[in-house]
Amino acid sequence: MKGLVLDAVWDPKPDYEVSEWERETGKAITGNSIWRHPKLEVRDWPDPKPGPKEVVLEIQACGVCGSDMHFYETDEDDYILYPGLTRFPTILGHEFSGKVVELGPEVETLKVGDMVTVEEMIWCGRCIPCRNGYPNHCTNLEEIGFTIPGAFANYIAVDEKFCWKIDGIAERFGDEEKAYEVGALSEPTSVAYNAMFERGGGFRPGHYVSVFGTGPIGLAAIGLAKAAGAGIIAAFEISPQRRELAKAVGADYVYDPREVNPGEVLMELSKGEGFNFHVEAAGAPHLTVPEMEKALAINGKIVQIGRAAKRVPMYLEALQVRRSQVFGAQGHSGHETFPNVIRMVAAGRLDLSPIITARYKLDEAVDAIARSTSRTDGKILVKPNW
C-alpha cells in the first residue's frame, strides 16, 4: 500500500537531556528537541495484517491536524515544531474514519463492512493511570500517526476496542461518503469535548463562553458550546476565512484580536460581569491567557487545549479574587467522549460539516499539509482511497 511517511534524524539539541527511556524506546517525549531534518513523502509501506483482536480498515477520510503541520514546519535549526511524543519513521494521520475490511480471529464487536471512527491514543489499560481511569495519560501510550503508523494511507490495523461505529452519522446525513467525512471529525471534536466537559467540568446553560483560535479544535469548541446552551459565544481569530467559519458553526461575535482588546470586548459583552468559560485553542497562551484573565467571571474557568511549549504570565491574585480555575487538557479517550460526540452529530445537535474546506487524494497529501500552514482553512481532508 501507499502511505505518507515522515522520517527525521534523531539529533537531540545540545541543551536537551535524553532520558534512558527515550534511548531504549526510540520515542522522543519532547519531539521538537530531538527530531531534525524531517522528510515527508508518499511511498510504499507494508500492508497491515490484523492481530488477534484487530481489524483492518480501508481509510475513507483523514483530517490534517495542527500537529501534522508542526511536523512539516521547522525552526531555524530545522527541528520539527511538534513538542510531543513521537517516533519516526512512521505514517502520519490520526483523525480518520474507515470501513472494516478484515477481522482478526478474536474480534467480537465488529464485522466486515462496518463504518467506524477510531481513537488516536492507544492506551494500554494496565498501567496505573489507565487503571485509575485516566487513559489519556497512559504511561505506555502509543499514538496513531505519531509513534505507530497512521491513517494517511490506504489501510490501517487497529484493535477493535479503539473503534466506534458511526452508523448514526450515516443515518443522519443519508450519504455514506459524507458520513465518512463527518466521522473523521470525531477525533478533534472529542479533543474539544474532553477539554470542555470532562476536564473543565462544563458550564451552565446560559453561561458566556469565549474561544480563542478557530482552527478545527476551536471550531469544534464553538459547535459544542452552542449545543450545550451557551448564552453568548465570542471568538477571536486572525484569519478572515476562519472567522466566517466560526460564525457558520455558532459564534455570536467574532473578532480579529489584532484589532480589538479581547479582554475589554468580553467585559463589554458581559456588561462587566466577565465570561464564565474560556477556551484556549490558539496555541498561543502567552498572548491569550492574559486577555482571558482580564475577563474572568466569578468562578470563571480557563481550559487549555492548544499545544505550546511556552511559559505563560499569570497574575494568580486574579484567580483567587475571582474564584477561578485553569484546566489543562490532553487527549480524547474514556469518559464516554467518543460515543457522546457521535450521538450529538447523529441527533442533529452538532453539525461541523461546514468546516470541511478542502479534499485531497493520498498522492497529494504533502500538498494538503503544506496548504494547512496558511492557517486559513477549517478542516482539510485526505481521502486515500478516493
KEVEXVO-51055 format. One record per residue: residue in one letter; x, y, z of N, C-alpha, C in turn. Coordinates in steps of 0.001 Angstrom, whole numbers, plus 500000, padded with zeros to 6 digits. Layout:
AXYZXYZXYZ;...
***
This chain:
M500844498809500000500000500000500000500883501246500000;K500214502423499883500904503698499953500601504380501293;G501542505202501737501327505976502955502182507220502945;L501730508242503667502509509473503809503464509288504993;V504728509081504679505718508722505687506549509944506081;L506708510119507374507636511132507894508857510437508446;D510012510835507957511276510375508518512041511611508992;A512863511429510003513638512542510549514875511987511223;V515822512851511496517095512457512112517003512654513626;W517391511620514373517474511715515841518744512507516179;D518561513761516562519700514651516806519341515602517951;P519408515133519198518977515953520336519700517302520382;K518943518320520728519546519640520906520576519589522029;P521620520401521942522710520332522929522248520487524375;D521192521265524605520748521508525980519636520550526419;Y519312519546525569518249518605525917518852517324526476;E518410516935527661518915515720528292518019514548527925;V518523513657527107517759512495526655517652511487527791;S516434511058528099516232510107529190516597508694528755;E516815507844529721517116506445529426515942505796528710;W514717506156529114513526505608528480513484505996527014;E513827507238526688513832507683525298514856506901524484;R516011506663525067517049505903524360516589504469524101;E515953503858525090515540502458524974514396502282523976;T513445503212523976512247503048523153512358503689521773;G513288504629521626513372505379520380512278506417520245;K511523506626521314510479507645521327511029508917521959;A510681510045521371511029511337521959509828511835522748;I510036512174524004508962512767524798508691514185524324;T509749514906524032509649516286523544510209516317522129;G509339516039521157509783515827519784510572516962519187;N510199518212519506510882519347518879512276519575519434;S512674518793520433514034518884520956514938517772520446;I514382516852519647515151515679519198515140515494517682;W513966515632517046513839515254515635514187516418514712;R515150516151513826515687517194512952515629516743511486;H515595517694510575515614517457509129514482516522508690;P513217516862508998512099515994508609511946515899507094;K511556514719506648511312514479505227509966513786505087;L509070514388504322507727513853504113507576513385502678;E507101512158502495506833511680501139505828510541501162;V505039510465500105504135509337499921504937508210499287;R504976507078499959505764505963499429505152504639499850;D505750503564499321505264502226499652505510501907501118;W504567501145501687504644500721503084504001499346503158;P504484498454504009503882497113504059502399497142504392;D501622496282503748500200496166504070500041495697505515;P499102496283506251498909495860507647498221494508507731;K498605493726508716497979492440508999497327492522510375;P496086492055510516495422492193511808495955491231512851;G496151491739514078496438490872515202495160490179515649;P495227489362516695494051488579517112492794489410517347;K492943490582517983491783491417518303491709492672517433;E492442492668516324492498493846515467491622493693514232;V491266494846513678490584494888512385491447495706511430;V491339495411510151491970496243509129490888497144508548;L491190498438508499490267499414507953490778499925506614;E489868500078505669490144500820504446489819502284504754;I490845503133504753490662504519505170489805505275504158;Q488770505941504663487882506712503797488166508212503863;A488572508712505021488890510132505167489798510305506367;C490773511224506240491690511516507346491976513012507333;G491764513659508468491943515097508559493389515497508806;V493754516672508275495057517261508561494932518039509869;C495794517726510806495775518334512143496909519344512259;G496788520237513242497870521174513515499177520487513831;S499104519301514420500336518564514718501025518126513431;D500239517739512413500833517386511115501541518597510515;M500933519739510659501539520981510189502848521253510931;H502862520935512227504074521172513028505163520127512779;F504835519060512066505868518145511567506483518691510287;Y505671519390509527506098519933508237506929521199508432;E506521522029509377507241523270509652508406522996510609;T509458523768510490510632523577511337511113524914511888;D511967524836512910512569526056513454513813526416512640;E514531527412513110515685527900512346516808526868512228;D516780525848513112517788524788513052517244523513512410;D516077523598511789515433522503511066514971521367511984;Y514571521709513213513895520760514109512389520898513898;I511665519790514003510207519856513916509683520773515025;L508476521293514827507892522177515833507023521437516840;Y506591520217516508505689519495517403506415519107518685;P505851519482519864506579519275521114506262517979521851;G505494517076521242505020515916521977505700514608521645;L505037513519522082505542512154521949505602511745520479;T506765511244520042506949510898518626508014509816518463;R507850509037517388508886508074516983508790507914515470;F509882508097514800509919508041513339510931507011512867;P510787506510511619509765506868510634508421506238510944;T507378506933510550506036506367510632505130507096509658;I503941506519509429502915507151508610502147508139509484;L501948509344508994501184510345509730499678510128509545;G498889510908510299497435510889510154496735510201511303;H495852510937512005495215510338513178493750510729513369;E493196511581512498491783511954512590491068511266511426;F490456510108511654490045509347510481488802508502510698;S488291508049509568487194507089509536487532506035508485;G486914504888508614487212503826507661486179502718507676;K486324501820506714485435500667506579486193499402506956;V485591498576507791486222497317508193486271496376506992;V487498495904506658487637495001505511488256493655505898;E488774493544507118489370492275507538489331492196509057;L489119490983509583488994490773511028490073489833511531;G490613490156512724491449489197513422490584488077513977;P491174486930514307490385485754514704489600485915516003;E489973486881516864489287487039518153488399488279518215;V488193488936517092487342490131517072485886489739517317;E485223490451518241483859490098518633482842491204518379;T483287492461518293482330493580518292482120494219516926;L482892493822515934482778494419514608482676493338513545;K482180493742512383482099492822511246482564493547509997;V482903492778508960483323493371507695482197494257507155;G482572495456506732481601496408506214481196497482507197;D481503497308508487481140498319509474481856499636509202;M481149500737509443481705502082509308482125502564510700;V483398502981510843483895503346512168484783504584512109;T484908505223513261485976506181513517486791505604514662;V487973506164514908488938505492515790489633506486516721;E489835506064517963490646506840518890492096506865518403;E492753507975518631494167508104518234495111507617519325;M494664507702520582495528507371521715495368505889522044;I496433505143521853496395503696522079496878503419523492;W495932503440524409496211503271525841496256501784526195;C497073501464527184497333500042527456496261499394528322;G495630500162529213494632499606530116495211498906531325;R496546498890531461497187498134532524498056498991533458;C498519500143532982499367500990533830498511501669534903;I499154502291535877498424502922536978497468504013536492;P497893504963535606496924505955535139495715505320534450;C495937504316533597494810503651532941493895502992533963;R494476502282534916493675501583535912492911502546536805;N493436503760536946492764504772537748491757505582536941;G491599505243535641490596505912534830491091507091534033;Y492426507158533822493000508276533076493725507779531829;P492988507223530862493643506636529687494420507653528853;N494029508934528901494746509949528136496149510201528682;H496453509603529825497751509815530456498467508483530698;C498144507520529859498758506189529895500282506298529832;T500958505574530702502425505633530707503043504750529631;N502241503882529021502721503044527918502104503472526588;L501730504721526499500954505223525382501668505077524042;E500910504610523049501287504736521655500269505675521018;E500685506383519979499763507307519324499778507073517818;I498574506821517281498438506613515845498904507874515116;G499814507696514172500305508829513395501411509621514078;F501813509189515263502889509848515999504013508869516358;T503625507720516894504626506702517244504387505391516498;I503190505198515969502861503997515193502132504440513915;P502115503585512878501582504011511580500156504548511646;G499957505650510922498692506354510938497847506138509694;A496937507108509456495851506901508502495947507724507230;F497065508414506987497302508943505649497851507783504831;A497007506800504618497406505536503989496158504854503470;N496358503815502682495206503069502175494524502249503262;Y495326501691504175494781500793505194495498501013506524;I494834500582507598495435500605508927494864499446509726;A495660498885510623495191497845511541495111498440512944;V493949498257513595493749498789514936492956497792515770;D493182497821517074492427496970517993490956497405517948;E490071496438517981488642496748517905488184497669519035;K488863497631520187488390498413521335488545499911521132;F489330500325520133489500501758519864488561502268518773;C487732501378518226486832501738517125485434502055517637;W484812503050517031483444503435517372482625503515516083;K481495502815516060480646502797514872480019504174514642;I479867504529513357479274505820513002477988505635512208;D477286504539512476476026504276511781475045505435511950;G474997505982513163474062507071513428474349508299512581;I475635508558512345476009509691511491475571509419510055;A475746508174509604475325507816508251473814507977508099;E473062507595509128471611507749509078471225509228509059;R471931510047509805471621511477509866471809512146508507;F472919511841507849473228512530506596472680511802505370;G472393510499505508471839509750504390472780509633503206;D474074509761503470475070509741502405476340509134502987;E476743507989502450477881507275503023479169508083502951;E479429508728501822480662509493501679480702510656502673;K479591511360502815479562512473503766479690511963505194;A479093510803505473479199510226506815480651509930507169;Y481405509416506219482826509157506485483588510470506700;E483258511495505917483937512777506093483634513367507462;V482364513388507828481986513923509139482507513018510257;G482516511723510010483049510794511008484506511047511327;A485263511508510318486676511814510533486870513030511438;L485805513807511651485880514951512558485679514545514013;S485372513285514260485077512832515619486267513007516551;E487468512717516057488644512804516939488909514233517400;P489042515225516503489282516577517005488120517114517835;T486887516737517476485741517179518266485779516567519657;S486227515325519743486350514668521044487447515293521899;V488485515806521259489515516536521998488903517764522667;A488094518502521910487435519683522475486430519286523550;Y485675518233523321484678517763524288485366517350525588;N486444516580525476487168516138526667487649517341527474;A488200518337526786488720519513527473487608520304528156;M486527520528527441485467521397527943484603520733529013;F484199519504528783483196518904529656483753517889530648;E484831517208530287485435516273531230486452516987532111;R487453517586531515488484518274532300487961519569532914;G487312520410532108486847521701532610485540521635533381;G484860520513533334483617520372534086482421521058533453;G482602521583532234481497522193531528481065523528532101;F479908523990531635479358525263532088477840525127532129;R477193526049532837475739526002532924475126526622531661;P474018526054531166473337526692530047473056528157530376;G473375529023529422473258530456529650474576531127529959;H475574530360530349476891530928530618477513531479529336;Y478428532425529532479129533062528421480443532350528164;V480700532034526908481868531245526513482701532016525496;S484004532083525732484922532652524741485805531547524184;V486130531654522901487027530693522248488107531492521527;F489344531261521909490478531923521277491128530936520314;G491105531275519028491629530393517992490510529571517395;T490247529754516088489173528979515455489707528124514315;G490796527406514620491158526273513796490152525172514078;P490380523956513601489394522883513777488996522619515232;I489948522656516170489602522415517575488729523554518103;G489106524800517799488302525929518235486919525926517614;L486821525554516342485522525469515679484658524386516323;A485275523264516673484543522212517382484067522726518735;A484916523491519420484531524043520720483332524973520587;I483293525758519520482156526648519289480880525836519063;G480973524822518204479812523978517950479306523303519213;L480220522828520036479846522172521287479232523168522266;A479799524384522332479261525403523235477834525769522841;K477594525883521555476235526191521082475278525058521456;A475704523812521201474849522669521511474557522567523004;A475495523035523839475344522944525288474597524136525876;G474171525084525037473314526151525518474011527394526021;A475207527700525513475899528922525933475040530148525642;G475073531122526566474299532346526387474882533252525332;I476208533405525338476944534132524307478186533333523987;I478519533239522710479785532648522280480553533722521525;A481709534105522054482567535103521404483877534441521020;A484307534665519783485523534024519279486503535071518785;F487793534688518848488874535564518406489773534773517464;E490028535327516279490768534614515237491347535625514257;I492607535406513854493239536359512938492903536085511479;S492508534859511127492196534516509735490765534916509397;P490573535745508367489199536113507992488366534925507542;Q488991533960506867488246532771506434487742531982507642;R488605531820508628488192531073509822487178531855510651;R487237533172510615486217533953511322484832533676510739;E484763533539509423483477533222508791483010531817509172;L483944530874509247483581529518509660483082529510511100;A483677530333511953483243530423513347481780530855513425;K481405531810512592480013532248512564479109531119512063;A479608530370511088478790529308510478478447528205511463;V479329527959512452479070526869513399478543527361514743;G478263528669514868477549529086516070478071530255516862;A479191530872516491479696532014517256478780533220517061;D478463533904518155477624535095518087478428536333517712;Y479657536385518187480546537515517921481916536959517572;V482527537508516528483854537049516108484716538273515822;Y485933538277516378486811539431516262488211539016515835;D488886539942515185490318539824514943491010540392516177;P491738539570516937492325540045518196493384541121518004;R493834541315516761494803542378516487494126543739516380;E492800543725516214492064544973516015491261545414517232;V491164544555518227490435544891519454491262544452520651;N490856544891521817491411544373523061490452543289523554;P490807542006523405489845540946523716489272541023525129;G490125541296526107489629541375527477488564542443527637;E488785543597527035487811544687527116486522544336526393;V486647543709525207485463543311524448484600542353525265;L485230541372525906484472540391526685483785541046527874;M484432542004528498483795542709529612482624543563529126;E482751544137527949481636544919527395480449544021527063;L480731542875526416479648541967526048478910541429527275;S479644541246528349479062540682529573478583541759530533;K478618543018530102478199544156530936478934544172532273;G480225543878532176481087543980533340481175542750534216;E480408541712533888480415540520534743481524539531534393;G482071539589533175483076538636532737482460537409532110;F483296536647531427482854535399530792483134534229531725;N482211533268531701482287532136532631483265531059532195;F483471530933530885484219529781530372485058530231529185;H486368530049529293487295530486528252488049529280527696;V488085529153526379488763528035525724489977528559524958;E491155528044525295492382528403524589492647527329523549;A492360527644522287492580526701521190493506527291520144;A494163528389520486495044529059519535496472528553519614;G496823527922520722498212527504520906499138528687521115;A498573529787521620499361530996521905498986531531523283;P499095530690524320498590531085525637499288532304526238;H500542532573525813501235533761526330500544535037525883;L499762534952524786499008536094524299497546536051524735;T496967534872524776495530534753525011495146534691526485;V495910533964527289495534533789528692495493535117529450;P496430536048529253496304537339529937495003538072529588;E494501537898528352493238538528527982492065537831528665;M492120536504528746491085535765529471491060536182530931;E492230536340531503492368536717532913491653538038533210;K491684538951532245491033540257532420489518540144532425;A488985539039531913487539538915531725486974537683532413;L487514537318533562487024536164534302485798536548535114;A484716535816534888483563535950535775483909535306537113;I483135535622538141483302534906539399483096533421539127;N484010532614539590484005531162539359484271530816537898;G484913531748537172485228531501535776486283530425535593;K486292529846534383487225528762534078488001529078532801;I489254528656532785490090528697531588490498527260531270;V490275526838530033490645525485529613491699525592528520;Q492842524957528738493953524992527782493929523737526918;I493655523931525604493696522810524663494869522961523703;G495086524175523173496163524406522219497513524025522795;R498344523430521958499675522999522397500682524096522134;A501469524422523154502502525444523013503533525249524108;A504776525082523700505856524877524670506339526243525164;K505444526918525903505754528268526381505297528426527828;R506023529266528567505556529668529887504646530877529730;V503665530969530614502620531977530463502596532900531679;P502562534215531463502437535129532602501008535105533144;M500882534835534423499557534824535053499632535559536387;Y498612536349536651498513537070537917497593536254538814;L498172535441539680497384534490540443496391535158541377;E496654536393541764495700537124542593494340537197541908;A494354537347540575493086537404539839492306536102539976;L493018534963539926492347533673540085491736533541541471;Q492465534013542483491957533911543853490747534805544065;V490860536055543630489781537012543853488530536625543065;R488723536072541872487583535707541034487127534266541257;R487735533573542198487386532157542483487458531340541197;S488556531486540471488668530915539135489629529737539081;Q489521528985537988490327527778537835490889527697536412;V492046527046536292492660526774534989492813525258534858;F492408524729533718492448523291533491493319522971532280;G494232522045532449494975521511531316494258520295530777;A494286520122529450493571519000528850494409518368527759;Q494366517048527714495067516289526676494209515107526273;G494105514880524987493508513638524514491995513661524436;H491421512471524287490011512337523946489412511020524409;S490187510167525057489728508811525357488995508746526696;G488186507700526844487475507471528091486287508396528279;H485587508216529398484546509143529868483392509301528877;E483153508304528037482061508309527045482212509402525987;T483424509923525821483600511093524953483273510782523498;F483905509773522917483638509463521505482156509134521267;P481568508236522033480160507935521753479240509132521948;N479543510009522897478685511179523081478798512149521919;V479998512341521393480159513194520214479386512610519039;I479519511311518821478807510661517716477298510796517890;R476815510652519138475381510811519404474903512221519079;M475691513223519444475295514613519188475167514879517694;V476106514341516923476048514506515474474844513753514907;A474659512520515374473557511697514880472197512325515192;A472114513039516317470854513660516725470613515012516057;G471609515506515305471466516801514670471765517966515590;R472269517697516785472632518765517725473939519449517326;L474779518725516593476108519229516246476392518875514793;D476620519895513983476965519666512570478166520528512219;L479318519883512145480557520585511812480941520392510348;S480047519820509555480384519598508140480757520894507417;P480232522078507808480656523295507104482135523628507243;I482823523047508238484233523406508416485148522648507461;I484635521644506743485460520922505761485626521817504541;T486845522255504298487072523257503253487917522762502089;A488523521578502193489352521076501090489491519564501204;R489625518927500053489781517473499987490922517141499029;Y491774516204499413492936515827498610493007514305498487;K493629513848497413493946512437497252495227512119498029;L495485510829498250496658510435499017497948510919498364;D498050510827497057499261511271496370499516512766496559;E498484513504496985498597514953497195498717515323498669;A498995514325499524498955514557500967499968515596501437;V501150515619500843502142516641501225501603518030500890;D500944518153499742500338519428499364499254519831500361;A498502518847500851497439519136501823498024519715503107;I499125519125503568499757519633504786500388520993504529;A500996521164503369501564522469503027500478523538503020;R499311523197502498498202524160502473497792524548503883;S497844523604504803497403523889506171498246524960506843;T499483525141506387500359526118507027499901527549506794;S498975527756505865498430529103505673497491529484506816;R497007528462507552496136528677508714494883529471508350;T494311529129507219493086529782506780491937528798506602;D492229527513506455491185526512506256490527526124507568;G489377525457507429488772524786508562489448523435508696;K488817522408508114489420521073508134489719520624506711;I490973520288506483491419519727505215491408518207505350;L490781517528504415490726516071504443491591515460503347;V492231514359503687492868513485502698492012512237502587;K491684511851501357490815510683501127491641509652500346;P492315508741501093493330507875500482492818506933499406;N491576506523499493491056505575498508490025506203497602;W490128507494497428489247508290496595489482507952495131;
***
